[in-house]
Amino acid sequence: MKRHPMEPGKLVAGLVVLGVATVYGLDAAGEWDVRTLVPLMVLVGGLCAAGVVSALTYLARRKRARGTESPTP
């Protein structure tokens, strides 16, 4: 199987969505009483955090690629 690069932004986004889905599931089962807007605000904040992580990862990879190039004489 072909290897793919690690993408931390997608990992953060997936964990946030999984967490919000768990909260909604517990609320639907009657185990937890959560106001409707709280998970939505957490979702928006988590997706913003995933965007920041993705941008930082992009910048770090770009800087590393730029640093490994050999200078032309």
N, C-alpha and C positions, 0 to 999 in steps of 0.2 A: 504494500500500500504506500502511496506517495505521502511523504511528510508535508505538513503544512505549518506555517508560522503560528506561534502562540499569539492570540489576540486578547489581551486582558480586558479591553473595553467590552467585548462581547461576553466575556465571563461575568463581569460586573453586571451588565444588563440582564443576563440570564438569571443570575442569583436574585436580583431585585424583583424581577417578574415572578420568579418561583416563590419568593417570600410573600409578595402581595397576593398571589393565588392561594397560598396556604392560609393567610389571614382571612380572605373571603370565604374559603372553604370551612374554616372553623366558625366563622360567623353564621354561615348557612346551616351548619350542623347544630347551632345553639350552644356551642361550647364557649364562645367568646362573644362579647357584645362590643362591636366597634362602630363608631360613627362612619358614615359613608365617605366623607371627604378625607379622612385621615389616610387610608391606603392610597387614595389617588394622589395626595400630596407627596407621600413617600415614593410612589411610582415616578412622579415627575422629577423629584429631587434625585432619585437613583439613576434615572436616565440621563440627567444632566451630569452626574458624577461619572457615568460610563462614557459620556462624550469627552469629558476632561481627560479621563484615563486614556482614551483612544488618541486624543491629540498629543498627549505627552509621549505615548508609545511611538507615534509617528515621528515626532521630533527627535526622540532618542535614536531611532533606527536611521533617520536621515543623517544625523550627526555622526553616527558610527560608520555609515557608508562613506561619508565625505572624508573621514579621518583615515580610512584604509586605502584610499586611492594613492597611487604612486605619483609623485610630481613629475611633470614632463620637463626634460632638460632644455 
